[in-house]
Amino acid sequence: MATQAPTRQPARHPLSPQGLLELLERHHIPPHIVAVPLLLGILYGVYASYIARGGGPASFGQLALALISGALFALLLFALLRWQHRLMPELRAAAWGVLVGGSMGFMYSLTDHSVLLSSGIGLSFAVGTVIVTFYAFYTHAP
């Protein structure tokens, strides 16, 4: 009586799409918690480079600005999305305010305005974000 030989799954490379999905599943991370920060980080970096370019020719400095600012924004957003549920609603709202206010203040500073005006813009975005997220967290709390 012939039996079928067991088939082995080929080893997947850890950076292949299947390997990444297995890694996320192993660490209990939903894929959207990685996809959203990655997409927004790319958009943030591209827009930062666009603002810094100012209509002139592209340079390696602008490429470095785009890569660093986009990667940092994506990393901070991933960390906030991953661990925000462990925070109290007040701290969660403050964390969102710091992220949004800091990122908007940095973007405004790329337009060559004063540091005081950029800080004011960032602070106003931060206060608005804290108010909106604090309200949302308390009205949708279980």
Secondary structure, 3 states (H helix, E strand, C coil): CCCCCCCCCCCCCCCCHHHHHHHHHHCCCCCHHHHHHHHHHHHHHHHHHHHHHCCCCCCHHHHHHHHHHHHHHHHHHHHHHHHHHHCCHHHHHHHHHHHHHHHHHHHHHCCCCCHHHHHHHHHHHHHHHHHHHHHHHHHCCC
